[in-house]
Amino acid sequence: MIIDPGRLRFLLAVARYGGVLAAADELAVTASAVSQQIAKLERETGHLLLHRASSGSVLTPAGLALAEAAEDVERAVAVARSRLEETAAEVSGSVRIGGFQSFLATVLAPALPDWRHRYPALRFGTVEAEEADLMRDLRTGMLDAVVVELDAGESYTPPRGTTDVPLLDEPWKLVVPSGALITTDVIDLSRLGMPWIGLDPSAASAKAMHRVRRELGGEESTQHSFFSYQNALALVAAGEGVTLAPALALESLPAQGVDVLDVPGLGMRRVVLRHLTRNRNASPTLATATTLIREAAAAFSYESSGM
């Protein structure tokens, strides 16, 4: 089996953006060009990769496996590009990145020592805050870029005047009270008999929960809402309900009193780096920082971090 790696980006775009038309818009090509590349991939692999329907395209198990491989290729290329772009010319200045706790603590902060060594004249500052506050600071110039989360199962476009750079796609996990399910072989969310514990409606996990409840069933939300996943796990452990959490957010949190489950149909959380469109090419410092952050995200693995 010989697979043209250049075609993988078309399949990855369909997986990320939910369909052939959306992938074509993202890649700035025609929908016919995307379909042709997918068809060639199907001939090369001997597998059906997409189920096509009037409502959109859904990846088959073979398509999902190949999309995961495509993501690995993309990450490897990002690391290689970062190494090749390093020159003797010293990059100097400061860049301020906003984001949420799990990404800043688990992916970005561990990379800072290496960045200081490679670019001693480049100074990084980080700000942890809610997305609305981060976006306000991005617009006013107090931040150069922000890391935000999205529910990959919902279509979206970046806010006007901004550009999103994909960093990570990671699975949503179902978090239930320990022992609440007699068996985890087949999980029917409509029969859990427990309410959902939710976030602020604008949060990615809240959107994911609404999508899952709409598609797979489940009880209405409880009176509880949370800002930190640490509080969410405490509420679940107390038997107050169930919730969704991304794998990255669970990385450093204690799991006493809860079971964390992989359930088909939960979808993925997408983490992106968002900057003002006009700033990327105008700022070599931001361009270097973007490359470094993509490299850190590409190098991160749950296995190496002990998850």
Backbone as CSV, one residue per row, in Angstrom:
resi,resn,N_x,N_y,N_z,CA_x,CA_y,CA_z,C_x,C_y,C_z
1,MET,0.848,-1.196,0.000,0.000,0.000,0.000,0.884,1.246,0.000
2,ILE,0.734,2.106,-1.000,1.481,3.352,-1.086,0.502,4.506,-0.964
3,ILE,0.701,5.354,0.051,-0.187,6.485,0.302,0.586,7.770,0.056
4,ASP,0.012,8.657,-0.743,0.612,9.964,-0.980,0.365,10.844,0.244
5,PRO,1.411,11.207,0.996,1.202,12.007,2.212,0.538,13.352,1.939
6,GLY,0.734,13.868,0.725,0.143,15.166,0.404,-1.371,15.155,0.414
7,ARG,-1.956,13.979,0.220,-3.423,13.899,0.209,-4.010,13.884,1.618
8,LEU,-3.173,13.564,2.604,-3.697,13.404,3.960,-4.277,14.691,4.514
9,ARG,-3.744,15.838,4.070,-4.259,17.095,4.618,-5.710,17.332,4.223
10,PHE,-6.123,16.769,3.089,-7.517,16.922,2.671,-8.441,16.114,3.594
11,LEU,-8.037,14.897,3.911,-8.836,14.075,4.822,-8.852,14.695,6.211
12,LEU,-7.708,15.224,6.656,-7.640,15.835,7.980,-8.535,17.063,8.050
13,ALA,-8.591,17.837,6.986,-9.460,19.020,6.972,-10.929,18.623,7.044
14,VAL,-11.305,17.545,6.347,-12.691,17.064,6.433,-13.007,16.627,7.860
15,ALA,-12.072,15.923,8.495,-12.283,15.477,9.870,-12.420,16.656,10.825
16,ARG,-11.603,17.686,10.622,-11.603,18.816,11.553,-12.792,19.744,11.366
17,TYR,-13.189,19.957,10.122,-14.184,20.991,9.869,-15.548,20.438,9.502
18,GLY,-15.695,19.104,9.513,-17.021,18.519,9.485,-17.620,18.236,8.130
19,GLY,-16.874,18.408,7.061,-17.442,18.100,5.761,-16.548,18.559,4.632
20,VAL,-16.898,18.149,3.420,-16.096,18.470,2.245,-16.136,19.961,1.947
21,LEU,-17.312,20.582,2.032,-17.422,22.009,1.726,-16.619,22.847,2.713
22,ALA,-16.741,22.528,3.996,-15.999,23.282,5.005,-14.498,23.089,4.834
23,ALA,-14.086,21.870,4.483,-12.666,21.602,4.246,-12.168,22.398,3.044
24,ALA,-12.981,22.458,2.008,-12.596,23.215,0.816,-12.409,24.693,1.141
25,ASP,-13.313,25.253,1.940,-13.179,26.660,2.346,-11.888,26.879,3.120
26,GLU,-11.584,25.969,4.034,-10.393,26.109,4.865,-9.122,26.007,4.025
27,LEU,-9.117,25.104,3.042,-7.922,24.875,2.225,-7.857,25.794,1.007
28,ALA,-8.915,26.595,0.807,-8.980,27.524,-0.330,-8.900,26.780,-1.667
29,VAL,-9.637,25.680,-1.743,-9.746,24.924,-2.990,-11.221,24.643,-3.238
30,THR,-11.532,24.002,-4.347,-12.924,23.650,-4.628,-13.318,22.379,-3.899
31,ALA,-14.606,22.208,-3.677,-15.102,20.980,-3.057,-14.785,19.781,-3.941
32,SER,-14.810,19.993,-5.253,-14.492,18.907,-6.173,-13.047,18.442,-5.992
33,ALA,-12.149,19.397,-5.741,-10.745,19.031,-5.541,-10.575,18.190,-4.282
34,VAL,-11.301,18.558,-3.210,-11.242,17.771,-1.973,-11.767,16.366,-2.222
35,SER,-12.921,16.265,-2.894,-13.516,14.954,-3.169,-12.588,14.093,-4.014
36,GLN,-11.914,14.703,-4.982,-11.002,13.943,-5.831,-9.835,13.383,-5.029
37,GLN,-9.284,14.204,-4.119,-8.160,13.744,-3.312,-8.587,12.625,-2.362
38,ILE,-9.790,12.740,-1.796,-10.292,11.676,-0.916,-10.504,10.395,-1.712
39,ALA,-11.051,10.535,-2.909,-11.281,9.353,-3.755,-9.958,8.665,-4.086
40,LYS,-8.916,9.442,-4.353,-7.611,8.860,-4.642,-7.044,8.149,-3.410
41,LEU,-7.263,8.749,-2.236,-6.835,8.098,-1.007,-7.556,6.768,-0.811
42,GLU,-8.843,6.748,-1.128,-9.613,5.512,-0.990,-9.084,4.430,-1.929
43,ARG,-8.693,4.838,-3.127,-8.122,3.852,-4.064,-6.758,3.369,-3.565
44,GLU,-5.972,4.297,-3.009,-4.636,3.928,-2.532,-4.704,2.990,-1.327
45,THR,-5.678,3.220,-0.452,-5.778,2.405,0.763,-6.653,1.183,0.590
46,GLY,-7.550,1.228,-0.394,-8.489,0.129,-0.560,-9.605,0.136,0.466
47,HIS,-9.843,1.289,1.096,-10.880,1.397,2.125,-11.783,2.588,1.840
48,LEU,-13.056,2.455,2.195,-13.970,3.584,2.185,-13.630,4.474,3.372
49,LEU,-13.391,5.763,3.124,-12.946,6.672,4.174,-14.042,7.611,4.650
50,LEU,-15.039,7.875,3.796,-16.117,8.790,4.145,-17.466,8.178,3.826
51,HIS,-18.433,8.412,4.718,-19.836,8.170,4.399,-20.418,9.511,3.977
52,ARG,-20.848,9.618,2.743,-21.363,10.881,2.228,-22.880,10.877,2.301
53,ALA,-23.437,11.974,2.828,-24.888,12.114,2.931,-25.246,13.576,2.699
54,SER,-26.543,13.840,2.532,-26.986,15.211,2.282,-26.677,16.122,3.456
55,SER,-26.599,15.554,4.650,-26.342,16.359,5.846,-24.850,16.591,6.087
56,GLY,-23.975,15.950,5.296,-22.544,16.138,5.483,-21.798,14.826,5.313
57,SER,-20.536,14.843,5.677,-19.674,13.662,5.536,-19.201,13.204,6.902
58,VAL,-19.226,11.888,7.127,-18.776,11.299,8.387,-17.671,10.305,8.077
59,LEU,-16.571,10.402,8.807,-15.466,9.492,8.565,-15.809,8.090,9.031
60,THR,-15.437,7.102,8.227,-15.567,5.694,8.611,-14.467,5.362,9.620
61,PRO,-14.528,4.195,10.262,-13.418,3.815,11.154,-12.064,3.870,10.459
62,ALA,-12.004,3.427,9.194,-10.743,3.512,8.448,-10.347,4.968,8.227
63,GLY,-11.339,5.815,7.956,-11.056,7.231,7.765,-10.536,7.887,9.031
64,LEU,-11.129,7.514,10.174,-10.665,8.053,11.449,-9.227,7.637,11.737
65,ALA,-8.917,6.374,11.455,-7.557,5.891,11.689,-6.557,6.645,10.817
66,LEU,-6.927,6.882,9.555,-6.019,7.583,8.654,-5.908,9.059,9.030
67,ALA,-7.017,9.658,9.527,-6.964,11.059,9.963,-6.042,11.220,11.164
68,GLU,-6.053,10.235,12.070,-5.133,10.282,13.211,-3.682,10.209,12.735
69,ALA,-3.430,9.369,11.739,-2.083,9.291,11.177,-1.706,10.605,10.506
70,ALA,-2.679,11.233,9.837,-2.428,12.520,9.189,-2.056,13.584,10.210
71,GLU,-2.700,13.526,11.365,-2.378,14.490,12.420,-0.957,14.271,12.938
72,ASP,-0.549,13.014,13.054,0.826,12.717,13.464,1.820,13.278,12.448
73,VAL,1.499,13.135,11.165,2.378,13.672,10.120,2.460,15.189,10.230
74,GLU,1.317,15.832,10.435,1.285,17.292,10.547,2.142,17.770,11.715
75,ARG,2.048,17.066,12.843,2.832,17.455,13.999,4.323,17.272,13.743
76,ALA,4.689,16.179,13.091,6.101,15.933,12.791,6.644,17.011,11.860
77,VAL,5.849,17.424,10.883,6.278,18.470,9.959,6.422,19.801,10.696
78,ALA,5.512,20.079,11.647,5.596,21.317,12.418,6.893,21.377,13.218
79,VAL,7.275,20.252,13.815,8.534,20.199,14.563,9.713,20.411,13.630
80,ALA,9.698,19.732,12.476,10.790,19.877,11.517,10.888,21.309,11.005
81,ARG,9.738,21.924,10.713,9.745,23.297,10.215,10.332,24.241,11.255
82,SER,9.967,24.020,12.509,10.499,24.867,13.568,12.008,24.787,13.631
83,ARG,12.537,23.576,13.522,13.991,23.417,13.562,14.654,24.082,12.369
84,LEU,14.062,23.948,11.193,14.652,24.515,9.988,14.608,26.037,9.987
85,GLU,13.571,26.600,10.644,13.416,28.049,10.637,14.342,28.754,11.616
86,GLU,14.955,27.995,12.523,15.899,28.605,13.449,17.147,29.030,12.674
87,THR,17.557,30.239,12.849,18.744,30.762,12.187,19.638,31.407,13.224
88,ALA,20.780,31.839,12.744,21.718,32.501,13.652,21.217,33.869,14.083
89,ALA,20.312,34.441,13.319,19.772,35.746,13.680,18.998,35.640,14.985
90,GLU,19.280,36.535,15.910,18.661,36.461,17.225,17.262,37.055,17.196
91,VAL,16.297,36.293,17.664,14.931,36.782,17.801,14.808,37.436,19.168
92,SER,14.341,38.659,19.207,14.249,39.378,20.470,12.878,40.015,20.606
93,GLY,12.562,40.416,21.813,11.285,41.053,22.085,10.490,40.256,23.095
94,SER,9.242,40.621,23.253,8.370,39.939,24.213,7.049,39.596,23.550
95,VAL,6.454,38.525,24.030,5.156,38.087,23.520,4.330,37.620,24.708
96,ARG,3.056,38.012,24.723,2.160,37.642,25.818,1.063,36.740,25.267
97,ILE,0.949,35.561,25.884,-0.007,34.546,25.445,-1.040,34.324,26.539
98,GLY,-2.306,34.404,26.191,-3.372,34.093,27.131,-3.901,32.700,26.887
99,GLY,-4.520,32.122,27.905,-5.061,30.791,27.712,-5.754,30.256,28.938
100,PHE,-6.077,28.956,28.893,-6.759,28.300,30.007,-5.781,27.393,30.733
101,GLN,-6.129,27.047,31.953,-5.198,26.425,32.886,-4.551,25.150,32.357
102,SER,-5.346,24.224,31.829,-4.789,22.913,31.494,-3.743,23.006,30.395
103,PHE,-3.953,23.864,29.392,-2.960,23.983,28.323,-1.731,24.731,28.811
104,LEU,-1.938,25.830,29.520,-0.793,26.616,29.992,0.090,25.783,30.913
105,ALA,-0.526,25.023,31.827,0.240,24.286,32.825,0.862,23.010,32.272
106,THR,0.174,22.348,31.355,0.600,21.027,30.922,1.433,21.041,29.649
107,VAL,1.174,21.989,28.764,1.880,22.026,27.488,2.852,23.208,27.402
108,LEU,2.380,24.413,27.733,3.201,25.591,27.506,4.288,25.772,28.565
109,ALA,3.910,25.742,29.841,4.894,26.002,30.898,6.100,25.057,30.843
110,PRO,5.912,23.743,30.644,7.085,22.860,30.577,8.037,23.178,29.425
111,ALA,7.544,23.877,28.392,8.393,24.195,27.240,9.218,25.460,27.454
112,LEU,8.882,26.274,28.445,9.548,27.571,28.626,11.059,27.465,28.821
113,PRO,11.578,26.523,29.617,13.042,26.448,29.767,13.765,26.229,28.443
114,ASP,13.220,25.358,27.598,13.838,25.111,26.297,13.793,26.357,25.434
115,TRP,12.672,27.082,25.478,12.559,28.308,24.684,13.558,29.363,25.159
116,ARG,13.756,29.474,26.456,14.734,30.434,26.967,16.137,30.092,26.479
117,HIS,16.428,28.809,26.416,17.752,28.374,25.954,17.937,28.668,24.467
118,ARG,16.918,28.391,23.677,17.033,28.581,22.235,16.935,30.036,21.815
119,TYR,16.128,30.819,22.534,15.913,32.227,22.204,16.068,33.083,23.465
120,PRO,17.284,33.287,23.918,17.496,33.998,25.188,16.991,35.436,25.194
121,ALA,16.830,36.037,24.026,16.356,37.423,23.974,14.846,37.516,23.749
122,LEU,14.174,36.367,23.700,12.724,36.342,23.522,12.060,36.052,24.859
123,ARG,11.214,36.960,25.303,10.576,36.833,26.614,9.093,36.482,26.438
124,PHE,8.684,35.464,27.178,7.284,35.026,27.146,6.576,35.445,28.432
125,GLY,5.348,35.923,28.280,4.474,36.146,29.417,3.169,35.408,29.177
126,THR,2.563,34.870,30.227,1.303,34.138,30.076,0.240,34.740,30.982
127,VAL,-0.978,34.653,30.553,-2.127,35.158,31.313,-3.202,34.092,31.291
128,GLU,-3.660,33.663,32.465,-4.774,32.725,32.560,-6.041,33.499,32.880
129,ALA,-7.065,33.336,32.079,-8.321,34.055,32.299,-9.421,33.378,31.503
130,GLU,-10.657,33.833,31.698,-11.772,33.322,30.920,-11.675,33.835,29.491
131,GLU,-12.279,33.087,28.571,-12.117,33.394,27.158,-12.587,34.804,26.798
132,ALA,-13.699,35.245,27.366,-14.199,36.582,27.041,-13.185,37.656,27.411
133,ASP,-12.549,37.505,28.566,-11.537,38.470,28.993,-10.301,38.386,28.099
134,LEU,-9.919,37.161,27.728,-8.766,36.992,26.853,-9.012,37.645,25.496
135,MET,-10.191,37.463,24.937,-10.488,38.041,23.632,-10.504,39.564,23.697
136,ARG,-10.994,40.119,24.796,-10.970,41.577,24.947,-9.525,42.092,24.959
137,ASP,-8.667,41.385,25.701,-7.263,41.804,25.782,-6.542,41.599,24.457
138,LEU,-6.943,40.580,23.686,-6.361,40.390,22.365,-6.726,41.554,21.454
139,ARG,-7.984,41.973,21.506,-8.443,43.077,20.663,-7.753,44.389,21.015
140,THR,-7.480,44.594,22.298,-6.874,45.860,22.724,-5.352,45.847,22.634
141,GLY,-4.773,44.697,22.279,-3.334,44.620,22.133,-2.580,44.263,23.395
142,MET,-3.289,43.979,24.485,-2.613,43.580,25.711,-2.058,42.159,25.603
143,LEU,-2.644,41.360,24.731,-2.158,40.011,24.454,-1.840,39.900,22.971
144,ASP,-0.833,39.082,22.651,-0.460,38.864,21.257,-1.219,37.695,20.640
145,ALA,-1.589,36.727,21.452,-2.345,35.567,20.975,-2.995,34.898,22.172
146,VAL,-4.049,34.133,21.921,-4.738,33.432,23.005,-4.988,31.985,22.582
147,VAL,-4.912,31.094,23.545,-5.230,29.688,23.331,-6.671,29.476,23.769
148,VAL,-7.515,29.009,22.869,-8.931,28.807,23.187,-9.332,27.387,22.823
149,GLU,-10.432,26.941,23.417,-10.944,25.593,23.171,-12.247,25.667,22.404
150,LEU,-12.476,24.654,21.565,-13.684,24.560,20.759,-14.194,23.127,20.819
151,ASP,-15.480,22.963,20.617,-16.026,21.621,20.447,-15.946,21.291,18.970
152,ALA,-15.105,20.305,18.627,-14.878,19.983,17.216,-16.130,19.455,16.539
153,GLY,-17.135,19.059,17.300,-18.361,18.546,16.720,-19.309,19.611,16.219
154,GLU,-19.012,20.876,16.517,-19.854,21.982,16.079,-19.087,22.801,15.044
155,SER,-19.774,23.226,13.988,-19.130,24.074,12.993,-18.893,25.460,13.590
156,TYR,-17.821,26.109,13.178,-17.505,27.418,13.713,-16.630,28.171,12.724
157,THR,-16.609,29.459,12.841,-15.658,30.297,12.123,-15.005,31.207,13.140
158,PRO,-13.714,31.499,13.004,-13.051,32.401,13.949,-13.720,33.779,13.942
159,PRO,-13.696,34.475,15.062,-14.251,35.828,15.084,-13.615,36.702,14.004
160,ARG,-14.356,37.653,13.548,-13.894,38.507,12.453,-12.555,39.169,12.804
161,GLY,-11.648,39.126,11.839,-10.357,39.755,12.038,-9.342,38.899,12.765
162,THR,-9.693,37.632,13.036,-8.769,36.745,13.739,-8.511,35.498,12.911
163,THR,-7.411,34.827,13.224,-7.030,33.583,12.564,-6.746,32.538,13.625
164,ASP,-7.236,31.322,13.412,-6.995,30.212,14.335,-5.946,29.270,13.768
165,VAL,-4.966,28.928,14.597,-3.934,27.963,14.237,-4.186,26.691,15.056
166,PRO,-4.532,25.562,14.431,-4.821,24.331,15.189,-3.599,23.878,15.981
167,LEU,-3.829,23.460,17.237,-2.768,22.959,18.094,-2.978,21.500,18.473
168,LEU,-4.157,21.177,19.014,-4.435,19.827,19.498,-5.885,19.463,19.230
169,ASP,-6.124,18.209,18.908,-7.463,17.619,18.969,-7.391,16.502,19.995
170,GLU,-8.279,16.513,20.970,-8.233,15.502,22.022,-9.643,15.064,22.371
171,PRO,-9.802,13.832,22.851,-11.146,13.294,23.075,-11.814,13.866,24.315
172,TRP,-13.124,14.059,24.211,-13.928,14.318,25.395,-14.098,13.010,26.157
173,LYS,-14.063,13.080,27.469,-14.249,11.909,28.324,-15.540,12.078,29.140
174,LEU,-16.223,10.969,29.378,-17.389,10.975,30.266,-16.915,10.706,31.687
175,VAL,-17.277,11.593,32.607,-16.880,11.446,34.008,-18.139,11.146,34.832
176,VAL,-18.157,9.994,35.507,-19.319,9.560,36.284,-18.853,9.197,37.693
177,PRO,-19.779,9.186,38.672,-19.392,8.742,40.016,-18.839,7.330,39.987
178,SER,-17.841,7.083,40.784,-17.194,5.771,40.801,-18.213,4.676,41.092
179,GLY,-18.235,3.637,40.241,-19.141,2.519,40.431,-20.569,2.766,40.002
180,ALA,-20.837,3.925,39.390,-22.220,4.241,38.999,-22.715,3.326,37.891
181,LEU,-21.800,2.805,37.079,-22.178,1.922,35.987,-21.740,0.499,36.313
182,ILE,-22.679,-0.404,36.215,-22.360,-1.812,36.493,-21.411,-2.346,35.435
183,THR,-21.635,-1.958,34.193,-20.756,-2.375,33.104,-20.482,-1.187,32.217
184,THR,-19.303,-1.152,31.638,-18.952,-0.083,30.709,-18.835,-0.601,29.283
185,ASP,-19.329,-1.837,29.060,-19.249,-2.403,27.718,-20.123,-1.619,26.741
186,VAL,-21.353,-1.348,27.134,-22.273,-0.554,26.325,-22.881,0.511,27.232
187,ILE,-22.667,1.776,26.899,-23.149,2.870,27.737,-24.245,3.622,26.995
188,ASP,-25.435,3.603,27.539,-26.575,4.323,26.986,-26.764,5.575,27.832
189,LEU,-26.365,6.734,27.290,-26.424,7.963,28.069,-27.852,8.345,28.440
190,SER,-28.821,7.917,27.630,-30.207,8.257,27.936,-30.726,7.480,29.150
191,ARG,-29.990,6.444,29.572,-30.424,5.618,30.701,-29.537,5.793,31.937
192,LEU,-28.678,6.795,31.919,-27.812,7.000,33.077,-28.611,7.360,34.327
193,GLY,-29.707,8.066,34.104,-30.531,8.465,35.246,-29.867,9.504,36.130
194,MET,-28.880,10.232,35.587,-28.181,11.255,36.351,-28.118,12.528,35.514
195,PRO,-28.225,13.677,36.155,-28.192,14.941,35.407,-26.767,15.330,35.025
196,TRP,-26.672,16.257,34.059,-25.386,16.795,33.626,-25.000,17.981,34.500
197,ILE,-23.745,18.038,34.857,-23.203,19.205,35.548,-22.523,20.058,34.496
198,GLY,-22.898,21.326,34.411,-22.464,22.121,33.270,-21.628,23.332,33.596
199,LEU,-21.020,23.851,32.526,-20.208,25.061,32.576,-21.016,26.256,32.110
200,ASP,-20.365,27.403,32.075,-20.923,28.567,31.416,-21.332,28.172,29.993
201,PRO,-22.513,28.597,29.531,-23.012,28.138,28.220,-22.069,28.390,27.060
202,SER,-21.169,29.383,27.183,-20.269,29.692,26.080,-19.050,28.777,26.041
203,ALA,-18.829,27.983,27.082,-17.639,27.133,27.147,-17.756,25.961,26.179
204,ALA,-16.595,25.483,25.719,-16.583,24.394,24.739,-17.212,23.131,25.297
205,SER,-16.939,22.822,26.575,-17.489,21.593,27.134,-19.001,21.681,27.280
206,ALA,-19.519,22.888,27.556,-20.970,23.056,27.629,-21.593,22.808,26.256
207,LYS,-20.952,23.322,25.216,-21.460,23.092,23.865,-21.384,21.608,23.509
208,ALA,-20.301,20.959,23.940,-20.174,19.526,23.683,-21.278,18.753,24.395
209,MET,-21.587,19.131,25.649,-22.644,18.436,26.389,-24.000,18.635,25.741
210,HIS,-24.279,19.846,25.268,-25.546,20.077,24.576,-25.623,19.210,23.316
211,ARG,-24.503,19.122,22.596,-24.479,18.300,21.385,-24.699,16.828,21.722
212,VAL,-24.012,16.326,22.747,-24.133,14.923,23.131,-25.546,14.623,23.613
213,ARG,-26.111,15.520,24.427,-27.485,15.313,24.897,-28.463,15.304,23.724
214,ARG,-28.201,16.163,22.742,-29.082,16.236,21.574,-28.972,14.966,20.733
215,GLU,-27.754,14.430,20.593,-27.530,13.289,19.716,-27.721,11.949,20.417
216,LEU,-27.302,11.872,21.696,-27.264,10.582,22.374,-28.224,10.476,23.552
217,GLY,-28.810,11.592,23.954,-29.749,11.549,25.061,-29.111,11.916,26.381
218,GLY,-29.923,12.000,27.421,-29.422,12.338,28.750,-30.368,13.271,29.461
219,GLU,-30.201,13.382,30.794,-31.064,14.215,31.620,-30.716,15.692,31.459
220,GLU,-31.607,16.544,31.952,-31.345,17.982,31.950,-30.241,18.314,32.946
221,SER,-29.675,19.518,32.809,-28.595,19.931,33.692,-29.086,20.118,35.119
222,THR,-28.156,19.996,36.064,-28.470,20.242,37.468,-28.356,21.728,37.755
223,GLN,-28.566,22.079,39.038,-28.389,23.464,39.436,-26.913,23.821,39.577
224,HIS,-26.048,22.822,39.484,-24.613,23.077,39.617,-24.012,23.562,38.308
225,SER,-23.064,24.463,38.421,-22.206,24.823,37.291,-20.803,25.018,37.843
226,PHE,-19.816,24.943,36.970,-18.446,25.018,37.469,-17.574,25.825,36.524
227,PHE,-16.477,26.337,37.069,-15.472,27.024,36.272,-14.233,26.153,36.129
228,SER,-13.847,25.463,37.203,-12.664,24.610,37.159,-13.089,23.152,37.091
229,TYR,-12.291,22.354,36.389,-12.581,20.925,36.304,-12.326,20.233,37.649
230,GLN,-11.510,20.828,38.491,-11.312,20.268,39.829,-12.630,20.277,40.601
231,ASN,-13.373,21.370,40.489,-14.684,21.449,41.125,-15.658,20.475,40.463
232,ALA,-15.569,20.353,39.139,-16.459,19.429,38.426,-16.274,18.006,38.921
233,LEU,-15.029,17.576,39.081,-14.768,16.213,39.552,-15.257,16.024,40.980
234,ALA,-15.139,17.064,41.803,-15.622,16.964,43.179,-17.139,16.793,43.202
235,LEU,-17.851,17.517,42.331,-19.306,17.407,42.273,-19.725,16.023,41.768
236,VAL,-19.011,15.518,40.763,-19.323,14.181,40.258,-19.053,13.140,41.341
237,ALA,-17.915,13.264,42.025,-17.581,12.313,43.089,-18.622,12.329,44.200
238,ALA,-19.276,13.484,44.401,-20.316,13.591,45.420,-21.648,13.025,44.955
239,GLY,-21.693,12.520,43.714,-22.923,11.911,43.211,-23.937,12.895,42.691
240,GLU,-23.497,14.138,42.391,-24.438,15.171,41.956,-24.742,15.128,40.463
241,GLY,-24.036,14.298,39.715,-24.307,14.213,38.287,-23.103,13.707,37.533
242,VAL,-23.149,13.867,36.201,-22.058,13.447,35.320,-21.647,14.659,34.493
243,THR,-20.485,14.578,33.874,-20.035,15.690,33.043,-19.087,15.181,31.976
244,LEU,-18.746,16.069,31.053,-17.713,15.803,30.066,-16.477,16.617,30.421
245,ALA,-15.316,16.046,30.185,-14.063,16.754,30.415,-13.064,16.315,29.357
246,PRO,-12.221,17.225,28.891,-11.203,16.847,27.920,-10.050,16.125,28.596
247,ALA,-9.384,15.274,27.839,-8.290,14.484,28.403,-7.214,15.363,29.027
248,LEU,-6.890,16.494,28.383,-5.830,17.364,28.881,-6.169,17.942,30.250
249,ALA,-7.429,18.296,30.459,-7.833,18.886,31.733,-7.760,17.881,32.873
250,LEU,-7.856,16.584,32.540,-7.806,15.537,33.561,-6.379,15.105,33.871
251,GLU,-5.427,15.678,33.151,-4.039,15.239,33.215,-3.473,15.236,34.635
252,SER,-3.699,16.317,35.376,-3.054,16.453,36.684,-4.049,16.459,37.838
253,LEU,-5.294,16.077,37.565,-6.311,16.122,38.611,-6.501,14.748,39.255
254,PRO,-6.738,14.718,40.563,-7.009,13.428,41.220,-8.340,12.862,40.735
255,ALA,-8.377,11.555,40.585,-9.586,10.911,40.057,-10.298,10.078,41.108
256,GLN,-10.049,10.362,42.404,-10.734,9.617,43.451,-12.234,9.881,43.394
257,GLY,-12.996,8.796,43.454,-14.448,8.924,43.514,-15.124,9.065,42.174
258,VAL,-14.365,9.013,41.079,-14.970,9.127,39.755,-14.393,8.058,38.836
259,ASP,-15.159,7.721,37.801,-14.687,6.875,36.717,-14.639,7.730,35.458
260,VAL,-13.529,7.677,34.747,-13.352,8.428,33.508,-13.432,7.441,32.351
261,LEU,-14.395,7.661,31.449,-14.713,6.657,30.435,-14.599,7.223,29.016
262,ASP,-14.140,6.371,28.112,-14.193,6.658,26.677,-15.511,6.119,26.142
263,VAL,-16.297,6.999,25.527,-17.602,6.597,25.005,-17.688,7.026,23.540
264,PRO,-18.010,6.113,22.621,-18.167,6.497,21.210,-19.224,7.587,21.059
265,GLY,-18.922,8.546,20.221,-19.889,9.610,19.944,-19.695,10.870,20.742
266,LEU,-18.744,10.885,21.695,-18.537,12.096,22.488,-17.821,13.180,21.696
267,GLY,-17.034,12.787,20.711,-16.354,13.777,19.884,-15.042,14.240,20.484
268,MET,-14.567,15.375,19.979,-13.240,15.870,20.320,-13.287,17.333,20.750
269,ARG,-12.334,17.695,21.588,-12.103,19.108,21.880,-10.942,19.580,21.007
270,ARG,-11.131,20.716,20.359,-10.063,21.296,19.540,-9.463,22.488,20.282
271,VAL,-8.141,22.503,20.373,-7.414,23.612,20.983,-6.704,24.371,19.873
272,VAL,-6.925,25.695,19.815,-6.336,26.514,18.755,-5.641,27.716,19.360
273,LEU,-4.681,28.247,18.629,-4.033,29.508,18.988,-4.639,30.588,18.113
274,ARG,-5.244,31.599,18.730,-5.954,32.647,17.986,-5.173,33.962,18.072
275,HIS,-4.959,34.579,16.927,-4.293,35.886,16.905,-5.015,36.791,15.914
276,LEU,-4.764,38.081,15.995,-5.338,39.005,15.033,-4.699,38.743,13.673
277,THR,-5.508,38.650,12.654,-5.023,38.279,11.328,-3.920,39.210,10.848
278,ARG,-4.046,40.476,11.136,-3.071,41.447,10.627,-1.710,41.340,11.320
279,ASN,-1.649,40.661,12.463,-0.427,40.672,13.265,0.564,39.578,12.914
280,ARG,0.112,38.438,12.403,1.006,37.280,12.254,2.186,37.590,11.347
281,ASN,1.912,38.096,10.152,2.991,38.343,9.212,3.784,39.599,9.557
282,ALA,3.135,40.531,10.270,3.798,41.790,10.603,4.749,41.648,11.777
283,SER,4.632,40.586,12.548,5.429,40.430,13.768,6.263,39.164,13.720
284,PRO,7.569,39.287,13.451,8.441,38.100,13.489,8.437,37.430,14.857
285,THR,8.295,38.228,15.907,8.269,37.661,17.251,7.060,36.753,17.435
286,LEU,5.889,37.207,16.994,4.687,36.388,17.099,4.788,35.159,16.210
287,ALA,5.375,35.317,15.031,5.540,34.171,14.141,6.414,33.101,14.789
288,THR,7.499,33.534,15.442,8.375,32.582,16.126,7.647,31.929,17.290
289,ALA,6.911,32.738,18.073,6.169,32.194,19.208,5.129,31.187,18.745
290,THR,4.440,31.477,17.647,3.437,30.552,17.111,4.075,29.219,16.737
291,THR,5.231,29.288,16.091,5.933,28.064,15.712,6.333,27.261,16.941
292,LEU,6.825,27.940,17.981,7.240,27.251,19.200,6.053,26.595,19.907
293,ILE,4.929,27.291,19.959,3.748,26.737,20.627,3.215,25.542,19.848
294,ARG,3.214,25.628,18.532,2.790,24.483,17.718,3.734,23.299,17.936
295,GLU,5.021,23.596,18.049,5.996,22.531,18.284,5.741,21.855,19.629
296,ALA,5.469,22.663,20.667,5.209,22.092,21.991,3.956,21.225,21.975
297,ALA,2.920,21.691,21.270,1.686,20.911,21.179,1.921,19.630,20.393
298,ALA,2.744,19.720,19.328,3.013,18.535,18.523,3.820,17.508,19.285
299,ALA,4.721,17.966,20.165,5.573,17.056,20.911,4.882,16.451,22.115
300,PHE,3.771,17.062,22.555,3.089,16.580,23.754,2.400,15.248,23.486
301,SER,2.496,14.343,24.439,1.751,13.096,24.351,1.293,12.713,25.736
302,TYR,0.102,12.121,25.802,-0.434,11.718,27.102,0.391,10.591,27.704
303,GLU,0.980,9.751,26.828,1.784,8.648,27.338,3.019,9.146,28.067
304,SER,3.697,10.170,27.462,4.923,10.646,28.056,4.683,11.439,29.326
305,SER,3.465,11.956,29.478,3.181,12.740,30.676,2.564,11.905,31.783
306,GLY,2.378,10.601,31.529,1.934,9.712,32.588,0.458,9.493,32.651
307,MET,-0.309,10.008,31.662,-1.769,9.827,31.723,-2.127,8.418,31.332
